[in-house]
Each structure stands twice: as structure tokens, then as C-alpha cells.
Amino acid sequence: MTGNYAKVKAWRLAGRIAGMAGRALWAYRLRSLFVIAAIALGIASLTVIVAAVDGADRKAREMVAMFGPDAVLVFGGNIETRAVGQRTLTLSYQDAEAIRRSLPGVYLVVPMRARTNLTLRHRHRVIRLPIAIGSTDGYARAWNWPLSEGRDLTAEDLAQSAKVMLIGDTPARELFGDQSPVGHTVLLERMPVQIVGRLSYRGVSGGGGAVDERVILPITTLTRSFNLDRQYFRALRIKFHSPENMPQHVANLRSLLRHLHRLGPTDPDDFTILTADEILKFLAMFKGGLVVFLGVTALVSMVVGGFVLANLFYLSIDERRLELGLKKALGAKRGAILSQILLEAIGLTLVGALLGMVGGIGFGQLLARLGILEIHFSWKVFFWSVSAALAIGLLFALRPARQAASLAPMDVLKNSGR
């Protein structure tokens, strides 16, 4: 019974302290509003950081899954040196055939070309197409991209320069709505093309905009219809057996291409090889820069908020000396005064954290809609925001709280009477 009574007494004391803290905050509500606003700004920055990092991680997983751990993408030209006047059409069909025939572990080689900014028409509907890809047979297989309906491009399509295409999810919905596009004929610029397959929705970005906005034609059809170079192509998709040996595959590929292009020992590569690991490295660098930039912003905002909180609490305690002295004179313990001031600080920072999370989520959604950042909100946002708010409240209010708790009642009452 004695233990239960002690617990009830402790809870009643905690309730009284919380009530007094709430009344004190309401009495100085304008000052409290300044503290809440300062904390909310820092927490909003922290919310965007956590959501952006989570979004970058999710984007990395999506892109690696789309790219495939068993594949490489080779571009003509060296995108690292970017020399002025550098040729970008350095990959030839002879290169593709030599890789297919001579490179160990290869099981799929797909050359690709592209045309950008085209129109696509079906009856009275016309849309602007960011990119049209020309590919050899097996495009969907090469990119691990299932078809939601229809078939992939075939060797026969390639040999006959057939006017057929695969259509991405976005143009399919814009032109046909809920109807199936397979079997319909559309006009790509002025060329009639029959749709033979529809690519499933992916929802990620790639070269030329979102990958779902493209169409895929036989590369022979694209080069002939748009009068493109027929000896060279822009990119080459290669898939290997044994993805665990990818470093060796890449080394063999680089050596073969340098030999085919007759490059000397000191000559730089005139091509660029990308793997899933390279994409992860790039995204890790991007994420690191994002964390540093937003982290500094959040840290500065929260430190400023903490100093605002500390200074306003010092001012508040100075103005409340009589109130605090009377409480101690009437028997209030030092710990009770300390707890009340800390509860006031924590209450303000928690309210600031909630408002900051709301503001950060809203700002993050705006950035996501504008395509500036990939944002993903999770429970980590709530955890880090609340933890940061508690840390700010305890760290910056502890000294003012100790000062309030150490006030001598007699000194306060004497000074108040002068």
C-alpha cells in the first residue's frame, strides 16, 4: 500500500509541475511563440534532410534494380574528360559483333541510338515525346523491363526495318487512356508505326526524362527514317553471366574496346563504361553533398533556436524571480523548480518539432513535385525530429533551469521589496 501511495503522490506532483509549466508558457505566449518558430525552422530542415536521404537510398535501389548487377552500359565518348570537339559516335557495329563473339561471359549485346523531341499522334491526340530509342532485338530483356502486354522487338523486325514500336506507359495513357495500345498505328512525326508492345510502368528518371515517357523502335528503322549514321551508334548495353565477376568483365571489355579503337597506352578512353557500382558511387556522392548542405542548414537553425530559447528563458527567469522565490519559500523543492523549467523548454521544443515536421513535409512535397529532390517520408523523420527537439530543450534550458532552482528565497523576497 505504501508503494502505491508513493506512486500516486509522484504522479500528482508531476501533474502539478506540468500544469504550472503550461500556465507559465501561456502567460508568456509571445515569447514562447518566438522559441517555437526558431525550433520549427531547424526541425523543418532536419525533416527534409532525413526524407531526402531516405529518398536517395530508395532511388539508388530502384536504379540499381533497373540497371541490373549483371550489365554494363557503354557510351561513345569519354564523359569524364568532356574534351571540346570530342566525338561521341565512337562505337560501331563491328565493336558490337567483336564483343558478342570474343568477350568471355557475354550473353547479350544491344546497340542503341536515340532521337529527342518528337511528336507522337493518334487520331486527334498529339503529344510531345522526349525521346525515341532505336534498339536491336531484346530491348525489354536487356533492361530487365517486363512488358505489360504485347511482344518485344525481334530479329525479324530489325532485318526488315519494320515500322513497329514498344510504347512507354506515359504516352500509352496519354494517347489511349485505359484502352490497350497494342495493335494500333500511331504517327511518329510523319511516319506510321504500329505498336506491338507496352512497357510496364517504372516511375524512375533516366536520360531524356522519365523512362516511362519513351518509345522503342528497331534501330534500323530509326536510322533510316531519320537519316542517322548507320555505321556508329551512341550506346551499347551488354549483359554478362556471373555478375560476381563484374570487375573482371569490365576490365576485359575496356581492354577489347581500346584494342578495337587502336588506342595507345597513354591515350584516354574514347568511350565510357557504366556499371551498377558506378551509379551507386555517383548517388553516394550526391547524397553526401545533400547531407552536408542540408545538415549545415539544419544545425545552424537548431543552434540559433537553442540560443533563442536559452536567452528568452534567462529573461523569463529574471522576470519571474518573485514567483519562483515564493514557491521555494512555501516549500517547493529544488528538483521541482528545475523540472518545471525543463518541462517548459521541452514543451516548447516539442511543439516546434511538430510544426517543423509539418513544414518540412510540405516543403519536401514541393521539392518532389518540382523534380528537385526524391523525397521519402518514414518514421525516422518523426524519431529524429522529436529526439532533436528534446536534445535542444534539455541542452539549452538546463543552465537557466539550474539558475532558477538555485535562487535563494530570502534574497528574492528582500530584493522585491525594495
C-alpha positions in Angstrom: 0.0 0.0 0.0 2.9 2.3 0.9 4.4 1.8 -2.5 1.2 2.5 -4.4 0.7 5.7 -2.3 4.2 6.9 -3.2 3.5 6.3 -6.9 0.2 8.2 -6.7 1.9 11.0 -4.9 4.7 11.2 -7.5 2.2 11.3 -10.4 0.2 14.0 -8.7 3.4 16.0 -8.2 4.4 15.5 -11.9 0.9 16.7 -12.9 1.1 19.8 -10.8 4.5 20.6 -12.2 3.3 20.1 -15.8 0.3 22.3 -15.1 2.4 25.1 -13.7 4.7 24.8 -16.7 1.8 25.1 -19.1 0.4 28.1 -17.3 3.8 29.8 -17.4 4.1 29.2 -21.1 0.7 30.7 -21.7 1.4 33.7 -19.6 4.5 34.5 -21.8 2.9 33.3 -25.0 4.5 35.8 -27.4 7.9 34.8 -26.1 7.0 31.2 -26.4 6.0 31.8 -30.0 9.5 33.1 -30.8 11.0 29.9 -29.4 8.6 27.7 -31.2 9.3 29.4 -34.6 13.1 29.2 -34.1 12.9 25.5 -33.3 10.4 24.7 -36.1 12.8 26.2 -38.7 15.6 23.8 -37.6 13.3 20.8 -37.4 11.9 21.5 -40.8 15.4 21.4 -42.3 16.1 18.2 -40.4 12.9 16.7 -41.7 13.9 17.5 -45.3 17.4 16.0 -44.7 16.1 12.7 -43.4 13.4 12.4 -46.1 15.8 13.3 -48.8 18.4 10.8 -47.7 15.8 8.1 -47.5 14.6 9.1 -50.9 18.1 9.0 -52.3 18.6 5.5 -50.9 15.3 4.3 -52.4 16.2 5.9 -55.7 19.6 4.1 -55.6 17.9 0.8 -55.0 15.4 1.4 -57.8 18.1 2.4 -60.3 20.4 -0.5 -59.5 17.4 -2.9 -59.8 16.5 -1.3 -63.1 20.1 -1.2 -64.4 20.9 -4.8 -63.3 24.0 -6.1 -61.4 24.9 -8.2 -64.4 25.0 -5.4 -67.0 27.1 -2.6 -68.3 26.2 0.4 -70.4 28.9 1.8 -72.8 28.6 5.3 -74.2 30.6 6.6 -77.1 33.0 9.4 -76.0 34.6 9.9 -72.6 32.1 11.7 -70.4 34.7 12.2 -67.7 37.2 14.3 -69.8 34.5 16.0 -71.9 37.1 17.5 -74.3 35.9 20.2 -76.6 35.0 18.7 -80.0 35.3 15.2 -78.8 33.5 12.6 -80.9 30.6 10.8 -79.2 29.9 8.3 -82.0 32.8 6.0 -81.5 31.0 2.7 -81.0 30.5 0.7 -84.2 28.6 -2.4 -85.2 32.0 -4.0 -85.7 32.6 -3.4 -82.0 29.3 -4.9 -81.0 30.0 -8.0 -83.1 33.5 -8.4 -81.7 32.2 -8.1 -78.2 29.4 -10.6 -78.9 31.9 -13.1 -80.5 35.1 -12.6 -78.4 34.4 -11.3 -74.9 34.2 -14.0 -72.3 30.9 -14.3 -70.3 28.8 -12.1 -72.6 25.3 -13.4 -73.4 23.5 -10.2 -74.7 24.7 -7.2 -76.7 22.2 -4.5 -77.6 23.3 -1.3 -79.6 21.1 1.8 -79.2 20.6 5.2 -80.9 18.2 8.0 -79.9 16.2 10.9 -81.3 14.8 13.5 -79.0 11.9 16.0 -79.0 9.5 14.3 -81.4 5.7 14.3 -81.8 3.5 11.3 -81.4 0.0 11.4 -82.8 -3.0 9.1 -82.6 -6.2 10.4 -84.3 -6.8 13.9 -82.8 -4.4 13.5 -79.8 -0.9 14.8 -80.2 1.8 14.7 -77.5 5.5 15.7 -77.3 7.8 12.8 -77.0 11.0 13.5 -75.1 13.0 10.6 -76.6 12.7 7.7 -79.1 15.2 4.8 -78.7 16.4 2.7 -81.6 17.5 -0.8 -80.4 18.2 -4.2 -81.7 16.0 -7.2 -80.7 15.6 -8.0 -77.0 15.4 -4.5 -75.6 13.0 -5.4 -72.7 15.2 -8.4 -71.8 18.3 -6.2 -71.9 16.9 -3.7 -69.5 15.0 -6.2 -67.2 11.9 -4.4 -68.2 8.7 -6.6 -68.3 6.1 -5.9 -70.9 2.6 -5.3 -69.5 1.2 -6.6 -72.9 2.3 -7.4 -76.4 5.8 -8.6 -77.5 9.3 -7.4 -77.6 11.3 -6.4 -80.7 12.5 -9.3 -82.8 15.4 -10.1 -85.1 12.9 -10.1 -88.0 11.8 -6.5 -87.1 15.4 -5.5 -87.2 16.2 -7.2 -90.5 13.1 -5.7 -92.3 13.4 -2.3 -90.7 9.8 -2.8 -89.6 7.8 0.2 -88.6 6.8 -1.2 -85.2 7.4 0.1 -81.7 7.2 -0.6 -77.9 5.4 2.3 -76.1 6.1 3.5 -72.6 3.4 3.7 -70.0 3.1 7.5 -70.1 2.5 8.1 -73.8 0.2 5.0 -73.8 -2.0 6.5 -71.2 -1.9 10.0 -72.8 -2.9 8.7 -76.2 -5.2 5.7 -75.4 -6.4 6.2 -71.8 -7.5 2.9 -70.3 -7.6 1.1 -73.7 -4.9 -1.2 -74.9 -2.4 0.5 -77.3 -1.2 -2.8 -78.8 -2.1 -3.2 -82.4 -2.9 0.5 -83.0 -1.0 2.6 -85.5 0.4 6.0 -84.5 2.3 8.7 -86.3 5.9 9.3 -85.1 6.5 12.7 -86.7 5.1 11.7 -90.1 5.9 8.0 -90.0 3.1 5.5 -89.3 4.3 3.0 -86.7 2.4 0.0 -85.3 2.5 -0.6 -81.5 3.5 -4.2 -80.8 4.2 -4.0 -77.1 3.6 -1.9 -74.0 6.4 -1.5 -71.4 5.3 -1.7 -67.7 5.4 1.3 -65.5 8.7 2.1 -63.8 8.4 5.5 -62.3 12.1 6.5 -62.3 14.1 9.1 -64.2 16.7 8.4 -66.8 18.3 10.0 -69.8 15.8 12.2 -71.6 13.4 12.5 -68.7 11.3 9.8 -67.1 11.9 6.4 -68.6 8.2 5.8 -68.9 7.9 8.6 -71.5 9.9 6.9 -74.2 9.1 4.7 -77.2 11.4 1.9 -78.6 11.8 1.2 -82.4 14.2 -1.2 -84.3 17.5 0.7 -84.6 17.4 0.1 -88.4 14.0 1.8 -88.6 15.2 4.8 -86.6 18.4 5.3 -88.5 16.7 5.0 -91.9 13.7 7.1 -91.1 15.6 9.9 -89.5 18.7 9.7 -91.7 21.1 8.9 -88.9 24.6 7.5 -89.2 24.3 3.7 -89.9 27.9 2.8 -89.0 28.0 4.1 -85.5 25.6 4.1 -82.5 25.6 6.1 -79.3 25.3 3.4 -76.6 25.8 -0.3 -76.1 24.0 -2.4 -73.5 25.9 -5.6 -72.5 24.9 -8.4 -70.1 27.2 -11.0 -68.6 27.0 -14.3 -66.9 28.5 -14.5 -63.4 27.8 -10.9 -62.2 30.1 -11.5 -59.2 33.0 -11.3 -61.7 31.9 -7.9 -63.0 35.2 -6.1 -62.2 37.0 -8.6 -64.5 34.3 -8.4 -67.1 34.7 -4.6 -67.2 38.5 -4.8 -67.4 38.2 -7.3 -70.3 35.7 -5.0 -72.1 37.8 -1.9 -71.7 40.9 -3.8 -73.0 39.0 -5.1 -76.0 37.5 -1.7 -76.9 40.8 0.0 -76.6 42.3 -2.6 -78.9 39.5 -2.3 -81.4 39.8 1.6 -81.4 43.6 1.4 -81.7 44.3 3.5 -78.7 47.8 3.8 -77.4 48.9 3.2 -73.8 48.8 6.9 -73.0 45.6 7.7 -75.0 42.5 8.3 -72.9 39.4 6.1 -73.5 37.1 7.3 -76.2 34.2 5.5 -74.5 32.6 5.4 -71.1 31.6 2.2 -69.2 28.9 2.5 -66.5 28.0 -0.3 -64.1 25.6 -0.5 -61.2 28.5 0.2 -58.9 29.3 3.4 -60.7 25.7 4.5 -60.4 25.8 3.8 -56.6 29.1 5.7 -56.3 27.5 8.7 -58.0 24.4 8.6 -55.9 26.5 8.2 -52.7 28.4 11.4 -53.7 25.2 13.2 -54.4 23.7 12.0 -51.1 26.8 13.1 -49.2 26.7 16.6 -50.7 23.0 16.8 -49.9 23.6 15.7 -46.3 26.4 18.3 -45.8 24.4 21.1 -47.4 21.1 20.5 -45.6 22.9 19.3 -42.4 24.7 22.6 -42.0 21.4 24.5 -42.6 19.6 22.3 -40.0 22.5 22.6 -37.5 22.7 26.4 -37.7 18.9 26.7 -37.5 18.7 24.5 -34.4 21.6 26.1 -32.7 20.1 29.5 -33.3 16.8 28.2 -32.0 18.6 26.8 -28.9 20.2 30.2 -28.2 16.9 32.0 -28.7 15.4 29.5 -26.2 18.2 30.0 -23.7 18.2 33.8 -23.8 14.4 34.0 -23.5 14.4 31.7 -20.6 17.1 33.7 -18.8 14.9 36.8 -19.4 11.8 34.9 -18.2 13.5 33.7 -15.0 14.7 37.2 -14.2 11.1 38.5 -14.6 9.7 35.6 -12.5 12.1 35.8 -9.6 9.4 36.7 -7.2 7.2 33.9 -8.3 10.0 31.3 -8.1 11.2 32.7 -4.7 7.7 32.4 -3.3 7.4 28.8 -4.4 10.7 28.0 -2.7 9.7 29.9 0.4 6.5 27.8 0.5 8.4 24.6 0.3 9.0 23.9 -3.4 11.9 21.6 -3.8 14.9 22.5 -6.0 14.2 19.5 -8.2 10.6 20.7 -8.7 11.7 24.1 -9.9 14.3 22.5 -12.2 11.7 20.1 -13.6 9.2 22.9 -14.2 11.7 25.0 -16.2 12.9 21.9 -18.2 9.3 20.9 -18.9 8.5 24.4 -20.2 11.5 24.2 -22.5 10.7 20.6 -23.7 7.1 21.6 -24.3 8.1 24.5 -26.5 10.6 22.4 -28.5 8.1 19.6 -29.0 5.5 22.0 -30.3 8.2 23.5 -32.5 9.2 20.0 -33.7 5.6 19.1 -34.7 5.2 22.4 -36.6 8.6 21.9 -38.1 7.7 18.4 -39.3 4.6 19.7 -40.9 6.5 22.5 -42.6 9.3 20.1 -43.6 6.9 17.6 -45.1 5.1 20.3 -47.1 8.4 21.8 -48.4 9.6 18.3 -49.2 6.5 17.5 -51.2 7.0 20.8 -53.1 10.6 19.8 -53.9 9.4 16.3 -55.1 6.7 17.8 -57.3 9.2 20.1 -58.9 11.6 17.2 -59.5 14.4 18.8 -57.5 14.7 16.0 -54.9 13.5 12.5 -54.4 11.7 12.6 -51.0 10.6 9.6 -48.9 9.0 10.1 -45.5 9.2 7.4 -42.9 9.0 7.0 -39.1 12.7 8.0 -39.0 11.6 11.6 -39.7 9.4 11.6 -36.5 12.1 9.9 -34.4 14.9 12.3 -35.4 12.7 15.4 -35.1 11.5 14.5 -31.6 15.0 13.5 -30.5 16.5 16.7 -31.8 13.7 18.8 -30.1 14.3 17.0 -26.7 18.0 17.5 -27.0 17.7 21.2 -27.8 15.2 21.7 -24.9 17.4 19.9 -22.4 20.7 21.2 -23.5 19.9 24.9 -23.8 17.4 25.2 -21.0 19.5 23.3 -18.4 21.6 26.3 -17.3 18.6 28.7 -16.9 16.8 25.9 -15.1 19.7 25.5 -12.6 19.8 29.2 -12.1 16.1 29.3 -11.3 16.4 26.3 -9.0 19.3 27.8 -7.1 17.5 31.1 -6.2 17.6 31.9 -2.5 14.0 32.7 -1.3 15.1 35.3 1.3 17.3 37.2 -1.2 14.5 37.3 -3.8 11.9 38.5 -1.3 14.2 41.2 0.1 15.1 42.5 -3.3 11.5 42.5 -4.4 10.5 44.7 -1.5 13.0 47.5 -2.4 
